[in-house]
Amino acid sequence: MTDGRLPSMRPPAMRAAARPAGIAAEYVLPLRWGSDEGLAELTAYLGRLREWVDVTVVDGSDAPRFAAHARAWRGLVRHVPVAVTEGANGKVRGVLTGIGIARHEAIVIADDDVRYEYESLSAVVEQLRTADLVKPQNHFVPLPWHARWDTARTLLNRGLSADYPGTYAVRRSTITATGGYDADVLFENLELERTVRAAGGRVCTRSDILVARRPPSARHFLSQRVRQAYDSWAQPWRLALEASILPVAVCLRRRPAALFAVVAVLLAVAERGRRRHGGRTVFPASSLLWVPVWLAERGLATWVAILLRLRGGVRYNGRRLARAAHSARAIRRRLRADHPG
């Protein structure tokens, strides 16, 4: 348990070699599985985690799988059902459930494919001493072809600004003070960031804290292309740029030198992202070869996402969600209405 204060972690050189010191934080893992193919591997990871930190798995799986998970994790981690019922986004409802019952002020939220090491876990928690939300950097391990494809997007994001990971560290008091964040959006990570900022919290981007992530299956990766493109509705400037990819390519189809120059500039941006913040240690240069492929994919998927918006949004859990994320202004307005004065 904790008295609400964040721990002062010892630097790596001072840690005991035999057993890492415990981290006063809650690791919240929202889960909703349709298959238990990865159960043994995840269980092994949870076994390592519980040596360092308190773990809560919020499980939205169906009844038979929930029961199987309860048997597998009995005595290993705290395993609970989703208690928050409002909102279509199951991940957000799972996160809010975990935050509501957290035993610590420092909370690490992580998707089921994220794989922390002790050093990266302690680093994000340590950063919460001066921040309300900490955003590390994910990288795929291993790197099959579709993970390299998606890594091209990561490198472009890092080259221009920062990537959006599948894990954050947050202060419990900051999130509870806002009343949580909206569970009826698709781009839940951006919604969380904007909510923290709207509440006056400090968001710290730590692209140098490199956290491994297991890649999805190739089928799942391909099924998410339009869904991920739809997230850009929350960032109009980005949506406009991505929507321009296809028209620009068509306009330059008879000017290969100009088209090559555009691609070369974007490759340079991606290489900058690969080199920044120690990225070369986890992002192989071969991932740059997938930048043109990702650009072509996003150019096509963006127009499909635009058409889906006209039809009411993307299908998610049996319904259509139109909103990717609220604007910062809309969230500030909501917070003022919920907390007048």
N, C-alpha and C positions, 0 to 999 in steps of 0.2 A: 504494500500500500504506500501511498505518498501523502505528504502534507500539502500538496498543491504546488510546491516549488519544483522547478526543473533541476535535474541533476547536473552537477559539475563533473563531466566525464574526464578521466585521466587521458593524457595524450597517448597515442599508440605505443611509444617507446617505454611507457611506464606500466603498461598492462601486464598482469601476471601471465606468464607463458603457458601455464598448465590449464587454466580455466579463466575465460574472460569474465570481467565483472558484470553483474546484472545491470540492466538498463531500466530505470524507472519510467516505463512508458507502456501504453496499451497498443498492441498490434491488432487492428481490426481488419478482418478478411471477409468481405461480402461474397457470397457464393450462391450460384443457382445452376446446378448441373443437370444435364439431360443424359449424361453418360459418365460412368465411373472408371473410365479407361485409365485416367491418371491418378487414381486414388492412392496407390501404393507410393508413388513418387511424392505426392503432396504430403502424405502422412510422414514420410521420412523428413521432409523439409520442416514440417511443424514440430517434429521431435527435436530438431536442431534449434529452432526458434525459441522453444519454451525454456531452453537453457539460458537464454539471454533476456527474455522479455515476457510479460504476460500477454497471452494470445486469446482473442475472442473471434470465433468463426460464426458469422451470422448466415444461416443456411436457409435459402429460399427454395431448395429442391423439393420435389414431390415427396409424399410420405414414405414410400419404400426406400428411396435414396437417403432421405433424412435419417431414417432408422439405421441404414447401413453405415452412414457417417458417424452416427452416435456410437455405434459399436466400435468402429475403428479408432475413434478419438477419445473414448472414455478414459478419464484419468490423464489425458495428454494436454488438452486445451479446453477452454470453456466453449461449449457448442450450444447455440441458441437459435430459435426460429426468428424470422423477421417479425417485429412487433409493430412497426410503423405501417399503416394500411393505406394511407393516402398517397397517390402519385403512381404514374405508370412505369417509371424507371425503377426497376427492382434493385439495381445497384445502390442508388441513392437511398432507398428505403432501408436497405441493409446497413449502409454506412451510418445513417441517422440512428438506427437501432443500436449499433455498436457504440456510438458516441454517447448515447443516453445512459448506457450502463457501464461506461468505462471507469476503471479504477484509478486512473492517472490523469493528470493535466496534459501530459504529452501523449499524443495519439499518432500512430503511423497507420495510414489507410493504404491497403495494397490489394490489387487484383490477385486472383488465384494463380496467375502465371508469373508473378514477380518473385524473385529469389534474392533476398538480401544476404550479405555476409555481415559478420559482426561489425567490421569497420565502417561499412556504409550505413548500417542501422544506427550505430552510435553517433555518426556524424550528422545525420538529419535531426536526431533528437537534440544533440548539442546545439545545433543552429537555432532551435526553438527558444533558446535563452534570449535571443534578440529579434525573433520574428514570430509572426502568428501563423504563417503557412510557409513551408519549405518545399521547393519543387526540385527534386533531383533529376537525373537523366537515366532512362532505361536503354539497354542494348540487348539484342537477341543473342542467346546462347542455347543451342547451336545456331548455325547460320545456313539453313537450306535456301534454295533459290528464292522462295517467296519472302523469306526474312530479309534477304539482301535487297529485294525489290522494295520492301517497306522501309528499309534502312535509308534508301535514297531520299525519302520524305524527311526522315529524321535529320539527315545531313543538311538538307536545304533549310529546314527550320532552324538548326543550330547556326548555319551560316548567316541567316538574316536576323535571328533573335534567339529564341529558345524553343525547345520541343515540349510537347505535352506528354508526360509520363503516365504510367498506370499506377502511380503511387505518390502520396503526399504525406508530409508530417504537419499536423495542425495542433493548435492549442484548443483543448476542450472548451474552455471558458469563452473563447472568441466565437466558436460556432454556436454554443448554447445561447449566447447573448443575442445572436441574430435570429433565433428561432429556427435555425437550420437553413437549408437551401432547397430550392424548388426541385421536386421529384417528377415534374412533368416536362422535362427537357431531355434532349438527346445528348448534348455535349456537356455532360455533368461536371467534368473537370474544370472547364472554363466557367461554368455557373458557380462552382465552389470558389474559385479564385476571385471572381468579380464580387461575390458576396462578402468575402473577407476584406477586400479593398473598400467596398462600399461602407463597411462598418468601421473604417478607419484603421484596419489592421495592416501589418507590414507583410508583404509577400517577398520572399527571398528565393531567387533562382540560383540553384547550385548545380550548374551543368557539369561541374567537375566531380560530383558524387555519382559514380557510375554503378548502377544497380542492374543486375542481370534480369532477363525476362525470357521465359520459354516461348518459342514461336507457336502460333496456332497451327492447326492442320492447313494444308494447302486449300482444301475445300472451304474451310471457314474463312480463310484470308480472302479468297475470291468473292465470297458472299458478302463481304463487308466493304467492297470498293465504293458502291454508291452511298452506303450508309455513312462512311467517313467523309465523302465529298459533301454530303448534306450538312455536316457540321459547320462548313464555311458560311452558312447563312447567318451564323452568329458574329461573323467578321466580314462586313460588307466589302471592305477594300480587298480582302483576300478572295472573296467570291468573284469579284470583278476581274481580278488578275487570272484566276483559274478558268473563268469563263472565256477569257481572251485567248487561251492557249490554242484552241481549235481554229478560230478565225485567223489568228496570226500564222499558223502552220499552213492554212489554205492559201492565204495571201502570198506567202513566201515559197510556195511549192515550185515555182519556176525561177526562183532566185536561191539556189542551194548555198551559195556563199554566205548570203545574209542569214539564212536559216542556221547554217553551221555556226555563225558568229553568235547568234542568240543562245544556242545550246552550249557553246563554249563558255559564255559568261555564266550560265547557270551551273555548269560543271565547276567553274572557279568558285562560285558561292558554296557549292556542296563541299569542295575540298577545304575551304575555309572552315566550314562547320566540322569537318573531320579532324582538323588540326587543333581546333579550339579546346581549351579546358581538358587536355589530356586525352582527347578523343581517339587519337591514333592507336592507343593501347587496346581499344575494343572494336573500332570500326575499320575493317580492312579496306585497302584502296580499291579492291575489286567491286565494292558496293557502288562506286561512282559510275560504273558501266550501266547501272540500272536507272540512273537519273533520267535519260530520255524515255525509257519505258514508263517510269512513274509519271512523267509529264504527259505522255500520250494517254495513259489511263485516266489521270485526273481531268484532263481536258474533255474527254468523253463523258466521264462519270458526273462531272459538274452539270452538264446540260441535262442529263437524266434527272439529277437532283432538282434542277429548276422545274422540270416538267412535273415531278412528284409534288413539289410545293404547290403548284397550280391545282393538283388533285387532292390536296389536303394534308400532305406530309408523307413521311416514311412509316411503313408498318413496323410496329414494335409491340411485342407481347399481345398480339391480337387486335391492336387498334392503331390508328394513325396519329403520329405526333408531328405537329407542324413546326414547333419551336425548337431550334437548336440550343439556344441559351438566351437569357434576357440581357438586355443592354445594361451597362453600369448605371445609367440614369434610372431605368425602370427599377432596378434593385434598390437604389438609394431611396426612391419614392416609396417603395414597399416598406423599407425599414423605418422611414419617418412616420408612415401611417401606423405601423405596429408599435413604435416607441415614440409617441409624440413628446416633444419637449426635451 
